[in-house]
Amino acid sequence: MNSKKDWDQLLQFDRNHIWHPYTSMLDPLPVYPVVEARGVRLKLADGRELVDGMASWWAVIHGYNHPVLNEALESQLKKMAHVMFGGLTHQPAVELASLLIEITPKPLQKVFFSDSGSVSVEVALKMALQYWQAKGKTRKAKFLSLAKGYHGDTFGAMSVCDPITGMHKLFTHFLPKNFFVSAPECSFDASWDEKYITEFKTLLQKHHQEIAAVILEPIVQGAGGMRFYAPQYLLRVRELCTQYQVLLIADEIATGFGRTGKLFACEHSQICPDIMCLGKALTGGYMTLAATLCTDEVAETISGVEPGVFMHGPTFMANPLACSVARASVRLLLNSAWQDKIKSIEKQLKKELAPCQDLPAVNEVRVLGGIGVVEVKENVDVAWMQKEFVRLGVWIRPFLNLIYIMPPYIISTDELRSLTQAIFSVVRKVDAKSS
């Protein structure tokens, strides 16, 4: 398919029949056809190349078309693409689980594989509920989460996302009613004041007999607002969960595998959750795969009473292709100087995004690890802004009032500069449009 006519027909069919994420079928946002991806660049059908600032929703940490990951897939494909995980096992799953146990906090010793990050959250919630059922504490059937939080689009996950300003308020009346506290007000570098945890502590103290688990995104709240909060807050959450006998679920789907400057964001606070969710960068962005890890205590309690098993089992659980490429991706990360690279990205982002703070349209600029965020004062015109970024040769997808980048770790200084300069240029145009 090379002619413009062919691509026009393809795009017209796409527009008429295919639903894209969070998009209307009456007036869908424009889409740009990609024909190839290598390194940190996406090649469009018309020949233009875009520097990718999104790492395909934060997953492609090693870049596209990486020879090591390609080889992992090709080698596994010659053996088997898939086999059911009920009653069977295979080397890629065992070795990946071993790797994950090795690199996550030591108490996390059991691994449950699933299809996607959202499903890994469902698994975590079910683990927490089944744990307390096994303990005979059936009142503990609700969850406590943070406002501005996001944990996925499936029903259990939606019930612990921000219920008012989040993406799922349309479904509020259909979802289980859980507890929420205000989003942390303490920025990442803020000096600690115990007042920051008062609301959380008060609610947990009052309702802990009803709460199975606290679920949160450690340090970075992602799709709910790209907000960073103080490690001390997470530390106090861990302490209070222990004190009031409530499980702690850490949703590391977006933050895991080095994005915040630590291998896992929980390390900023040196804490271990009872349950941890992993996804996105787990496979280097090659295939969909997730994992939910838990402690021996959680797993053995669930397994110790009727029905004696954990009640979940995805069809494509521990898919060999996905496990093989995930195993290669994790090893590739561990064997690289990823800490130095993230520090370099962070330093450049801080320097080159700082001028945006002086633009009238900008509310705040914030950077942590390989994450750069420019928060503007008004919600952006996504279609217009996307077109401007493509014109400038970059791929950046804003949402609400947030323009952010989370590029592949392999990005060069010049490629990263093309992203930061594009952000400054486009935000300056926002100022011009509003004046």
GIZIRA-V952479 format. One record per backbone hydrogen bond with DSSP energy under -0.5 kcal/mol. NH is the residue of the N-H (numbers start at 1). CO is the residue of the C=O. E is the energy in kcal/mol with one decimal. If there is no record, write none. Layout:
[[NH CO E] [NH CO E]]
//
This chain:
[[7 3 -1.9] [8 4 -2.6] [9 5 -2.2] [10 6 -2.2] [11 7 -2.8] [12 8 -2.0] [13 9 -2.3] [14 10 -2.6] [15 11 -2.6] [16 12 -2.1] [17 13 -2.3] [18 14 -2.3] [19 17 -0.5] [20 18 -0.5] [23 20 -1.1] [33 31 -0.5] [35 43 -2.9] [36 43 -1.3] [38 41 -2.1] [39 64 -2.1] [41 38 -2.7] [42 50 -2.7] [43 36 -3.3] [44 42 -0.6] [44 48 -3.2] [45 33 -2.0] [47 44 -1.9] [50 42 -2.7] [51 393 -2.3] [52 40 -3.4] [52 50 -0.6] [53 51 -0.7] [53 395 -2.4] [58 54 -3.5] [59 55 -1.9] [59 56 -0.6] [60 55 -2.6] [61 59 -2.1] [63 60 -0.9] [64 39 -3.0] [70 66 -2.9] [71 67 -2.2] [72 68 -1.7] [73 69 -1.9] [74 70 -2.7] [75 71 -2.8] [76 72 -1.8] [77 73 -2.6] [78 74 -1.1] [79 76 -1.7] [80 76 -2.5] [87 85 -0.8] [94 90 -1.9] [95 91 -2.9] [96 92 -2.1] [97 93 -2.6] [98 94 -2.1] [99 95 -2.0] [100 96 -2.5] [101 97 -2.4] [102 98 -1.9] [103 99 -1.8] [104 100 -1.7] [108 105 -2.0] [109 107 -1.0] [109 294 -1.5] [110 294 -2.3] [112 292 -2.2] [114 290 -2.3] [120 116 -2.1] [121 117 -1.6] [122 118 -1.9] [123 119 -2.6] [124 120 -1.9] [125 121 -2.7] [126 122 -2.5] [127 123 -2.5] [128 124 -2.3] [129 125 -2.3] [130 126 -2.9] [131 127 -2.4] [132 128 -1.8] [133 129 -2.0] [134 130 -2.4] [135 131 -1.3] [136 133 -1.3] [137 132 -2.3] [138 136 -1.0] [140 137 -1.3] [141 139 -2.0] [141 210 -1.2] [142 210 -2.0] [144 213 -2.1] [145 179 -2.3] [147 181 -3.0] [149 146 -1.4] [158 154 -3.2] [159 155 -1.5] [160 157 -1.4] [161 158 -1.3] [162 149 -2.2] [169 166 -0.8] [171 168 -1.7] [172 169 -1.6] [174 171 -2.0] [175 171 -1.0] [175 172 -0.7] [178 176 -0.7] [179 143 -2.9] [181 145 -1.8] [187 185 -0.7] [190 187 -1.9] [196 193 -2.2] [197 194 -1.4] [198 195 -1.0] [201 197 -2.8] [202 198 -2.8] [203 199 -2.3] [204 200 -2.4] [205 201 -2.5] [206 202 -1.9] [207 203 -2.4] [208 204 -1.5] [210 207 -2.5] [211 207 -0.9] [212 142 -3.4] [212 210 -0.6] [213 142 -0.9] [214 247 -2.9] [215 144 -2.3] [216 249 -1.9] [218 216 -0.7] [220 218 -2.4] [221 219 -0.5] [221 227 -3.2] [222 220 -0.7] [225 222 -2.4] [226 222 -3.2] [227 221 -1.8] [229 219 -2.5] [230 186 -1.7] [231 188 -0.5] [233 230 -1.2] [234 230 -1.0] [235 231 -2.2] [236 232 -2.4] [237 233 -2.3] [238 234 -2.3] [239 235 -2.2] [240 236 -2.6] [241 237 -2.6] [242 238 -2.1] [243 239 -2.3] [244 240 -2.5] [245 242 -1.0] [246 241 -2.6] [247 212 -2.0] [249 214 -3.5] [249 247 -0.5] [250 248 -0.5] [250 275 -2.8] [251 216 -3.0] [251 249 -0.6] [252 250 -1.2] [252 277 -1.7] [256 252 -2.3] [257 263 -1.5] [258 262 -0.6] [258 263 -1.7] [259 256 -0.5] [260 255 -0.7] [260 262 -0.6] [261 258 -1.7] [267 264 -2.1] [268 265 -1.8] [269 266 -1.3] [270 266 -0.7] [271 266 -1.5] [274 248 -2.0] [275 248 -1.9] [276 293 -2.6] [277 250 -2.6] [278 291 -3.0] [281 253 -0.6] [282 279 -2.0] [283 280 -1.0] [284 281 -1.8] [285 280 -0.8] [286 283 -1.1] [289 287 -0.5] [290 114 -2.1] [291 278 -2.1] [292 112 -2.9] [293 276 -2.9] [293 291 -0.5] [294 110 -2.1] [295 274 -1.4] [296 107 -0.7] [299 295 -2.2] [300 296 -3.2] [301 297 -1.8] [302 298 -2.1] [303 299 -1.9] [304 300 -0.8] [304 301 -0.7] [305 302 -0.6] [308 305 -2.5] [312 310 -1.9] [317 314 -1.5] [319 316 -1.5] [321 81 -1.2] [323 319 -2.9] [324 320 -2.5] [325 321 -2.2] [326 322 -2.3] [327 323 -2.6] [328 324 -1.9] [329 325 -2.3] [330 326 -2.8] [331 327 -2.0] [332 328 -2.4] [333 329 -2.3] [334 330 -2.6] [335 331 -2.1] [336 333 -1.5] [338 333 -0.5] [338 336 -1.1] [341 337 -2.0] [342 338 -2.7] [343 339 -2.3] [344 340 -2.2] [345 341 -2.6] [346 342 -2.8] [347 343 -2.4] [348 344 -2.3] [349 345 -2.7] [350 346 -2.5] [351 347 -2.0] [352 348 -2.9] [353 349 -2.3] [354 350 -0.8] [356 353 -1.5] [357 353 -0.5] [357 354 -1.8] [358 355 -1.3] [359 356 -1.9] [362 359 -1.7] [363 375 -3.1] [364 375 -1.9] [366 373 -2.4] [368 371 -2.1] [370 259 -2.9] [371 368 -1.4] [372 405 -2.4] [373 366 -2.7] [374 403 -2.9] [375 364 -3.1] [375 373 -0.5] [376 374 -0.7] [376 401 -2.5] [377 361 -2.7] [380 400 -3.0] [382 380 -1.1] [385 381 -2.9] [386 382 -3.1] [387 383 -1.9] [388 384 -2.0] [389 385 -2.4] [390 386 -2.4] [391 387 -2.3] [392 388 -1.5] [393 390 -1.6] [394 389 -2.3] [395 51 -3.0] [396 394 -0.6] [398 396 -0.7] [399 402 -2.0] [402 399 -2.8] [403 374 -2.4] [404 402 -0.6] [405 372 -2.5] [406 53 -3.0] [408 52 -0.6] [409 61 -2.0] [410 61 -0.6] [411 408 -1.5] [416 412 -2.6] [417 413 -2.2] [418 414 -1.8] [419 415 -1.1] [420 416 -2.2] [421 417 -2.7] [422 418 -1.4] [423 419 -2.1] [424 420 -2.2] [425 421 -2.5] [426 422 -2.6] [427 423 -2.6] [428 424 -2.1] [429 425 -1.4] [430 426 -1.8] [431 427 -1.9] [432 428 -1.9] [433 429 -2.6] [434 430 -1.8] [435 431 -1.0]]
//
